[in-house]
C-alpha cells in the first residue's frame, strides 16, 4: 500500500510510539526510597552519591493511616546536601517495577559490590530465555523492563538490544460469581460456601439461594478470581481434602498455561484418582520386589528385547515414547498440561500390561518386574515435576535417592516396532485387520492382505488397484 501511496504524495510511513510518562512514586512504606531531599531554600536536591543507598528503617509498624515513613522523624529529618540547612527526606518510595525492571541483569552479578551490573556477567547470561507473566505484566512490567534494558545498553552496562528471548502470557483462573443488587444500586458478592446451589443434569448451576436468609441470589458471570467478587478459592481447603499434589496437578493439567482456567472443585477428582492409581501400582510393585529380594534399579539394567513378549515390548515402547514427548513438550513447547495426559496414558498402558501378565510367558520371571519397574520409575520421575511430594516418596519406597535423579534417557532400540497393525479395506470399507512385519515390503503386505478370510470373500471381481498406506491401511479396489 505504501509503495503506491508514497510516490503520489498521499501517505508516508510513520511509527507511533505509545510509551507515556511513568509515575514512579508511591505513598507507601514498601519500595526503594527515592534518594531526594526537599529543602526550603534549594528545592528538591539529590542525595550525595557517597550517602547512597538510602535504607528504609526497619522499626516501622503500619497503622493504616497512610505512609508510615512520614511519622518517623529520624528518617525524615536530615540536612540539605547543597546548603546544609535543615531539610526533609522524600518519603515517597519507588514503584516496585523500578527495581524488578532491571534485577534480571543484577542477578547475573550478585557479588559485584562496585557496579550496578557486571557487564561481562550480564553478557554471558542474557537475554533471559523465558519471560512468563500475566496480561498486566505484558503491557506494564515488560514494557518498563525493555525501557530499562535499552537505557542500560545505551549507558554501556549491557550489550544486547532485548532483555528477554521468549514471552508466554499466562491465562487467568476463573470462577463463578453469586451476587445481589442492593436498593442503593451497589452490588454484594457472596462466597460459594455461603450459597446453596442447584445444578441441572449437565452440572450447570441453575438456581442459587443465600443460606443466611433463604432468599435467591443472582448467578453471575464466570470471572477472574478476585477478592472484590468473593469468588476466590482458598487453596488450604482443597489441599486439606485432596492434598497439595492434587491441587498442583489439577492447576497445571486442566488448561494450557496461556489460556484461562475455569476452576471446578469436582474436576479435582480426576487428578486425585490418577495419583491414587499410581500409588497403588507402586505399592504392588514394591511388595512384589521385596518378596523376591530384588531392587528396581538393578532390574532395569537387564532388559534383553529378544526375550520380551509383544506386550512387554509395547509397554517399553510406550515408556520411551512418553519420555521423548514430555521432553519435547516441556523443553521446546513449554506445554505444561499435555505431559500430564502422556503420563496418564503411560499409566493406562502399564495397567493393561499388568492385567495381561497371567497369559504372558514372563509372568513368573524377573522380566515382568523389570519392564514394570522401568515404566513406573520413569513415570514417577517425570511426575515429580507436577506432584513432587507423592512422586518422590514413592521413588524412595522403590529404593531411589531422589536428590540424585535426573530426567530419563530415551532407549532408542525400545522405540523400534517389530510389527504394525494395518487395516484392510475393500472398495473403501473395512473388512479386516492384520499384523505385518515392520520391514515388510509393499508386495508382501498386499499378498498378506488378500489371504485374510474376511477379505477374500469380497474379492469376487477383477482387482483394479491395490493401495498401500505404510503402517496404516491397505485398500483393494474391486470391479464386478
C-alpha positions as CSV (number, residue, x, y, z in Angstrom):
1,X,0.0,0.0,0.0
2,X,2.8,2.4,0.9
3,X,4.6,1.6,-2.3
4,X,1.6,3.0,-4.2
5,X,0.7,5.9,-1.9
6,X,4.2,7.4,-1.2
7,X,5.1,8.2,-4.9
8,X,1.8,10.0,-5.2
9,X,2.3,12.0,-2.1
10,X,-0.8,10.5,-0.5
11,X,0.8,8.9,2.5
12,X,4.1,8.2,4.4
13,X,5.3,5.6,6.8
14,X,5.1,6.7,10.5
15,X,6.0,4.9,13.7
16,X,3.5,5.7,16.5
17,X,5.1,5.3,20.0
18,X,2.6,4.7,22.8
19,X,5.0,5.0,25.7
20,X,3.6,7.5,28.2
21,X,5.1,9.2,31.3
22,X,5.5,6.7,34.1
23,X,4.6,7.9,37.5
24,X,7.1,6.0,39.6
25,X,6.4,7.3,43.2
26,X,4.1,5.5,45.7
27,X,2.9,6.8,49.1
28,X,3.8,3.6,51.0
29,X,6.5,2.0,53.0
30,X,7.5,-0.9,50.8
31,X,9.6,0.1,47.9
32,X,13.0,1.6,47.3
33,X,13.4,5.0,48.9
34,X,13.6,7.9,46.4
35,X,17.1,9.5,47.1
36,X,15.9,13.1,47.1
37,X,15.9,15.7,49.9
38,X,13.3,18.6,50.0
39,X,15.0,21.8,51.1
40,X,13.1,25.1,51.8
41,X,15.9,27.1,50.1
42,X,17.2,24.8,47.3
43,X,14.1,22.8,46.4
44,X,14.5,19.2,45.5
45,X,18.1,18.1,45.8
46,X,19.6,14.6,45.1
47,X,21.3,12.8,47.9
48,X,25.1,12.8,47.6
49,X,26.4,9.6,45.9
50,X,28.6,8.9,49.0
51,X,25.4,8.6,51.1
52,X,23.7,6.0,48.8
53,X,21.9,3.8,49.2
54,X,19.1,5.3,51.3
55,X,18.0,2.5,53.5
56,X,14.4,2.0,54.8
57,X,14.0,2.0,58.6
58,X,13.1,-1.5,59.9
59,X,11.2,-0.4,63.1
60,X,8.0,0.5,61.3
61,X,4.6,-0.5,62.3
62,X,2.0,0.4,59.7
63,X,-1.3,1.6,61.2
64,X,-3.3,2.0,58.1
65,X,-3.2,5.8,58.1
66,X,-1.2,6.4,55.0
67,X,2.6,6.3,54.5
68,X,4.2,5.4,57.9
69,X,7.5,6.9,56.9
70,X,6.1,10.4,57.4
71,X,5.8,9.7,61.1
72,X,9.4,8.6,61.6
73,X,11.3,11.8,62.3
74,X,14.7,10.0,62.5
75,X,14.2,9.1,58.8
76,X,12.6,12.2,57.6
77,X,14.8,14.9,59.3
78,X,18.1,15.5,57.5
79,X,20.2,18.3,56.1
80,X,20.3,19.7,52.6
81,X,23.3,18.3,50.6
82,X,23.6,21.6,48.8
83,X,23.3,24.3,51.5
84,X,23.5,22.4,54.8
85,X,20.2,23.8,56.1
86,X,17.6,21.5,57.8
87,X,15.6,19.6,55.3
88,X,13.3,16.6,54.9
89,X,13.9,13.4,53.2
90,X,11.5,12.3,50.5
91,X,9.1,9.8,52.0
92,X,7.5,8.5,48.8
93,X,9.0,5.2,47.6
94,X,9.6,3.9,44.1
95,X,7.1,1.7,42.4
96,X,8.4,-1.8,42.8
97,X,8.5,-2.1,39.0
98,X,11.5,0.2,39.1
99,X,13.6,-2.5,40.8
100,X,12.1,-5.5,39.0
101,X,12.6,-3.9,35.6
102,X,16.4,-4.5,35.8
103,X,17.0,-7.0,38.5
104,X,17.3,-9.8,35.9
105,X,20.6,-8.2,34.9
106,X,21.7,-7.8,38.5
107,X,21.0,-11.5,39.2
108,X,23.9,-12.3,36.8
109,X,26.4,-10.5,39.0
110,X,25.3,-10.7,42.7
111,X,28.8,-10.5,44.1
112,X,29.8,-7.3,42.3
113,X,29.8,-4.6,45.0
114,X,31.2,-1.8,42.8
115,X,28.9,-1.7,39.8
116,X,25.2,-1.7,39.1
117,X,25.7,-4.6,36.7
118,X,28.8,-6.5,35.8
119,X,28.8,-6.2,32.0
120,X,30.8,-9.4,31.4
121,X,28.5,-11.5,33.6
122,X,25.4,-9.9,32.1
123,X,26.6,-10.6,28.6
124,X,27.2,-14.2,29.5
125,X,23.7,-14.9,30.9
126,X,21.4,-12.5,29.0
127,X,19.0,-12.4,27.4
128,X,16.6,-14.2,29.8
129,X,15.4,-17.4,28.0
130,X,11.8,-17.2,29.0
131,X,9.6,-14.5,30.4
132,X,6.3,-15.6,31.9
133,X,3.7,-13.1,33.1
134,X,0.0,-12.2,33.2
135,X,-1.6,-9.7,30.8
136,X,-0.8,-6.9,33.3
137,X,2.9,-7.8,33.0
138,X,2.8,-7.9,29.2
139,X,1.7,-4.3,29.0
140,X,3.4,-2.9,32.1
141,X,6.4,-4.6,33.6
142,X,7.6,-6.0,30.2
143,X,7.4,-2.5,28.7
144,X,9.3,-1.0,31.6
145,X,11.9,-3.7,31.6
146,X,12.6,-3.2,27.9
147,X,12.9,0.5,28.5
148,X,15.4,-0.1,31.4
149,X,17.4,-2.6,29.3
150,X,17.8,-0.2,26.4
151,X,18.8,2.6,28.8
152,X,21.4,0.2,30.3
153,X,22.6,-0.7,26.8
154,X,23.0,3.0,25.9
155,X,24.9,3.5,29.1
156,X,27.3,0.6,28.3
157,X,26.1,-1.7,31.1
158,X,24.8,-4.4,28.8
159,X,25.3,-5.2,25.1
160,X,22.1,-6.9,23.9
161,X,19.1,-5.0,22.5
162,X,16.4,-7.0,24.2
163,X,16.2,-8.4,27.8
164,X,14.0,-11.5,27.1
165,X,14.1,-14.1,24.3
166,X,10.6,-15.5,24.6
167,X,7.3,-14.4,26.1
168,X,4.5,-16.5,27.4
169,X,1.4,-14.7,28.7
170,X,-0.3,-17.0,31.2
171,X,-4.1,-17.2,31.5
172,X,-6.2,-16.2,34.4
173,X,-8.1,-18.5,36.8
174,X,-11.8,-18.0,36.5
175,X,-14.7,-18.9,38.8
176,X,-18.4,-18.3,39.1
177,X,-19.9,-15.4,40.9
178,X,-23.0,-15.0,43.1
179,X,-24.5,-11.6,43.8
180,X,-27.4,-9.3,44.7
181,X,-28.1,-5.8,43.6
182,X,-28.9,-3.7,46.7
183,X,-31.5,-1.0,46.9
184,X,-28.9,1.8,46.7
185,X,-27.6,0.3,43.5
186,X,-24.5,-1.3,44.9
187,X,-23.7,-5.0,44.5
188,X,-23.0,-7.5,47.2
189,X,-21.0,-10.6,46.2
190,X,-21.1,-13.9,48.1
191,X,-18.7,-16.8,48.5
192,X,-19.8,-20.1,47.1
193,X,-19.9,-21.7,50.5
194,X,-22.4,-19.0,51.6
195,X,-24.9,-20.1,48.9
196,X,-27.0,-23.2,48.3
197,X,-26.7,-24.1,44.6
198,X,-29.0,-26.3,42.4
199,X,-27.5,-27.9,39.3
200,X,-29.0,-29.3,36.1
201,X,-28.2,-32.7,34.6
202,X,-25.1,-31.2,32.9
203,X,-23.8,-30.0,36.3
204,X,-24.5,-26.3,35.4
205,X,-25.9,-24.1,38.2
206,X,-29.5,-23.1,37.6
207,X,-30.6,-21.6,41.0
208,X,-28.8,-20.1,44.0
209,X,-30.1,-19.2,47.4
210,X,-28.3,-17.4,50.2
211,X,-28.0,-19.7,53.2
212,X,-28.3,-16.8,55.7
213,X,-31.8,-15.7,54.7
214,X,-33.1,-18.3,52.2
215,X,-33.6,-15.7,49.6
216,X,-32.4,-16.0,46.0
217,X,-29.2,-14.6,44.7
218,X,-28.2,-14.0,41.1
219,X,-25.9,-16.4,39.4
220,X,-23.4,-14.1,37.8
221,X,-20.8,-14.4,35.1
222,X,-17.7,-16.6,35.3
223,X,-15.0,-14.0,36.1
224,X,-11.4,-13.7,37.1
225,X,-10.9,-14.7,40.7
226,X,-10.7,-11.6,42.9
227,X,-11.3,-10.6,46.5
228,X,-13.8,-8.0,45.4
229,X,-16.0,-10.6,43.7
230,X,-15.6,-13.2,46.6
231,X,-15.1,-15.9,44.0
232,X,-11.6,-16.9,45.1
233,X,-10.8,-20.4,46.3
234,X,-8.9,-20.9,49.5
235,X,-6.1,-23.4,48.5
236,X,-5.9,-24.7,52.0
237,X,-9.5,-26.0,51.8
238,X,-8.8,-28.1,48.7
239,X,-5.4,-29.1,50.0
240,X,-6.9,-30.4,53.2
241,X,-9.3,-32.5,51.1
242,X,-7.2,-33.7,48.2
243,X,-3.5,-32.9,49.1
244,X,-1.2,-30.3,47.7
245,X,0.0,-32.5,44.9
246,X,-3.6,-33.0,43.5
247,X,-4.2,-29.2,43.6
248,X,-0.9,-28.6,41.8
249,X,-1.5,-31.3,39.2
250,X,-5.0,-30.1,38.5
251,X,-3.9,-26.5,38.1
252,X,-1.2,-27.4,35.6
253,X,-3.2,-30.1,33.8
254,X,-6.7,-28.6,33.3
255,X,-5.8,-26.0,30.7
256,X,-2.8,-24.8,28.6
257,X,-0.8,-22.2,30.6
258,X,-1.5,-19.4,28.2
259,X,-5.3,-20.0,28.4
260,X,-7.8,-19.3,31.1
261,X,-8.7,-21.9,33.6
262,X,-12.2,-22.3,34.9
263,X,-11.9,-23.6,38.4
264,X,-14.1,-26.6,39.4
265,X,-13.9,-28.5,42.7
266,X,-15.5,-31.5,41.1
267,X,-12.8,-31.7,38.4
268,X,-10.1,-32.2,41.2
269,X,-11.4,-35.8,41.4
270,X,-9.7,-36.8,38.1
271,X,-6.1,-35.9,39.1
272,X,-6.8,-37.3,42.6
273,X,-7.8,-40.7,41.3
274,X,-4.8,-40.7,38.9
275,X,-2.4,-40.2,41.8
276,X,-4.2,-42.9,43.9
277,X,-3.8,-45.3,40.9
278,X,0.0,-44.6,40.7
279,X,0.2,-45.0,44.4
280,X,-1.5,-48.5,44.2
281,X,0.8,-49.6,41.3
282,X,3.9,-48.6,43.2
283,X,2.8,-50.3,46.4
284,X,2.0,-53.5,44.4
285,X,5.4,-53.4,42.6
286,X,7.3,-52.6,45.8
287,X,5.7,-55.6,47.5
288,X,6.5,-57.9,44.6
289,X,10.1,-56.8,44.5
290,X,10.5,-57.2,48.3
291,X,9.1,-60.7,48.1
292,X,11.8,-61.7,45.6
293,X,14.6,-59.7,47.2
294,X,15.0,-57.5,44.2
295,X,15.6,-53.8,43.5
296,X,14.1,-51.8,40.7
297,X,17.3,-50.1,39.8
298,X,19.1,-53.4,39.3
299,X,16.3,-54.9,37.2
300,X,16.2,-52.0,34.8
301,X,19.6,-52.8,33.5
302,X,18.6,-56.3,32.4
303,X,16.0,-55.9,29.6
304,X,17.0,-58.1,26.6
305,X,14.5,-57.2,23.9
306,X,14.8,-60.6,22.2
307,X,13.3,-62.3,25.4
308,X,10.4,-60.0,25.8
309,X,6.8,-60.7,24.9
310,X,4.9,-58.5,22.5
311,X,3.0,-56.9,25.4
312,X,6.3,-56.1,27.2
313,X,7.8,-54.6,24.1
314,X,4.7,-52.5,23.6
315,X,5.0,-51.2,27.2
316,X,8.7,-50.4,26.8
317,X,7.9,-48.5,23.5
318,X,5.2,-46.5,25.2
319,X,7.5,-45.7,28.1
320,X,10.2,-44.2,25.9
321,X,7.8,-42.5,23.6
322,X,6.4,-40.8,26.7
323,X,9.9,-39.7,27.7
324,X,10.5,-38.2,24.3
325,X,7.2,-36.5,24.1
326,X,7.3,-34.9,27.5
327,X,10.9,-33.8,26.9
328,X,9.7,-32.1,23.7
329,X,6.5,-30.6,25.3
330,X,8.3,-29.1,28.3
331,X,11.6,-28.2,26.7
332,X,10.5,-27.0,23.3
333,X,6.9,-26.0,23.5
334,X,6.6,-25.0,27.2
335,X,3.3,-27.0,27.2
336,X,2.6,-27.8,30.8
337,X,-0.7,-29.7,30.5
338,X,0.0,-32.2,27.8
339,X,2.7,-34.1,29.7
340,X,0.1,-35.0,32.3
341,X,-2.0,-36.6,29.6
342,X,1.0,-38.5,28.4
343,X,1.7,-39.8,32.0
344,X,-1.9,-40.9,32.3
345,X,-1.7,-42.8,29.0
346,X,1.5,-44.5,30.2
347,X,-0.2,-45.5,33.5
348,X,-3.0,-47.0,31.4
349,X,-0.6,-48.9,29.3
350,X,1.2,-50.2,32.4
351,X,-2.2,-51.2,33.9
352,X,-3.1,-53.1,30.7
353,X,0.3,-54.9,30.8
354,X,-0.1,-55.9,34.5
355,X,-3.7,-57.2,33.7
356,X,-2.3,-59.3,30.8
357,X,0.5,-60.9,32.8
358,X,-1.3,-64.2,33.5
359,X,-1.2,-65.0,29.8
360,X,2.4,-63.9,29.3
361,X,5.4,-66.3,29.3
362,X,7.4,-64.0,31.5
363,X,4.7,-63.6,34.1
364,X,6.7,-65.5,36.8
365,X,10.1,-64.2,35.8
366,X,12.0,-61.1,36.8
367,X,11.5,-59.8,33.2
368,X,7.9,-58.8,34.1
369,X,9.1,-56.9,37.2
370,X,11.9,-55.3,35.2
371,X,9.5,-54.0,32.5
372,X,7.1,-52.7,35.1
373,X,9.9,-51.1,37.1
374,X,11.2,-49.3,34.0
375,X,7.8,-47.9,33.2
376,X,6.8,-46.9,36.7
377,X,10.1,-45.4,37.8
378,X,10.3,-43.2,34.7
379,X,6.7,-42.3,35.2
380,X,7.4,-41.2,38.8
381,X,10.5,-39.2,37.8
382,X,8.5,-37.3,35.2
383,X,5.5,-36.9,37.5
384,X,7.7,-35.4,40.2
385,X,7.6,-32.1,38.3
386,X,3.9,-32.0,38.9
387,X,3.3,-34.0,42.1
388,X,6.7,-33.8,43.9
389,X,5.6,-35.0,47.3
390,X,3.9,-38.2,46.2
391,X,6.3,-39.0,43.4
392,X,9.5,-38.6,45.4
393,X,8.0,-40.5,48.4
394,X,7.2,-43.5,46.0
395,X,10.6,-43.3,44.4
396,X,12.2,-43.6,47.8
397,X,9.9,-46.6,48.5
398,X,11.5,-48.2,45.4
399,X,14.9,-47.5,46.8
400,X,15.9,-44.4,44.9
401,X,17.8,-41.3,46.2
402,X,15.6,-38.6,44.8
403,X,18.3,-35.9,45.3
404,X,20.5,-37.6,42.6
405,X,17.9,-38.5,39.9
406,X,17.9,-36.8,36.5
407,X,15.5,-36.8,33.6
408,X,15.1,-40.2,32.0
409,X,17.1,-41.1,28.9
410,X,15.4,-42.5,25.8
411,X,16.4,-46.0,24.8
412,X,16.2,-45.7,21.0
413,X,16.0,-49.5,20.3
414,X,12.9,-49.7,22.5
415,X,11.1,-47.4,20.1
416,X,11.6,-49.8,17.2
417,X,8.4,-51.8,16.3
418,X,8.7,-55.4,15.2
419,X,5.2,-55.3,13.7
420,X,2.4,-52.9,13.0
421,X,-1.4,-53.3,12.8
422,X,-2.8,-52.4,9.5
423,X,-6.5,-52.1,8.4
424,X,-7.6,-53.8,5.2
425,X,-10.3,-52.3,3.1
426,X,-12.2,-53.5,0.0
427,X,-13.6,-50.6,-2.0
428,X,-13.1,-48.3,0.9
429,X,-14.9,-50.4,3.5
430,X,-13.0,-52.1,6.4
431,X,-13.0,-55.8,6.0
432,X,-10.3,-56.9,8.4
433,X,-7.1,-56.1,10.3
434,X,-3.6,-57.8,10.2
435,X,-0.3,-57.7,11.9
436,X,2.6,-57.2,9.4
437,X,6.3,-57.1,10.0
438,X,7.6,-53.6,10.3
439,X,10.1,-54.1,7.5
440,X,7.6,-55.9,5.2
441,X,7.7,-54.9,1.5
442,X,4.6,-53.5,-0.3
443,X,4.2,-56.7,-2.2
444,X,4.3,-58.8,1.0
445,X,1.7,-56.5,2.6
446,X,-0.6,-56.9,-0.5
447,X,-0.2,-60.6,-0.5
448,X,-0.9,-60.9,3.2
449,X,-4.0,-58.7,3.0
450,X,-5.5,-61.0,0.3
451,X,-5.1,-64.0,2.5
452,X,-7.4,-62.8,5.2
453,X,-10.6,-64.9,5.2
454,X,-12.9,-61.8,5.9
455,X,-11.3,-60.1,3.0
456,X,-11.2,-62.9,0.4
457,X,-15.0,-63.3,0.2
458,X,-15.2,-59.7,-1.1
459,X,-12.6,-60.3,-3.8
460,X,-15.2,-61.6,-6.3
461,X,-14.3,-59.4,-9.2
462,X,-11.3,-58.0,-11.0
463,X,-8.8,-56.3,-8.8
464,X,-8.2,-52.9,-10.4
465,X,-6.0,-51.3,-7.9
466,X,-4.2,-52.0,-4.5
467,X,-3.4,-49.0,-2.4
468,X,-0.9,-49.3,0.5
469,X,-0.6,-46.5,3.1
470,X,2.5,-47.5,5.0
471,X,1.8,-48.6,8.6
472,X,-1.9,-47.7,8.3
473,X,-4.0,-49.5,5.7
474,X,-4.4,-51.4,2.5
475,X,-7.3,-50.6,0.2
476,X,-8.2,-53.1,-2.6
477,X,-10.4,-51.8,-5.4
478,X,-12.5,-54.5,-7.0
479,X,-14.7,-54.1,-10.1
480,X,-17.5,-56.5,-11.0
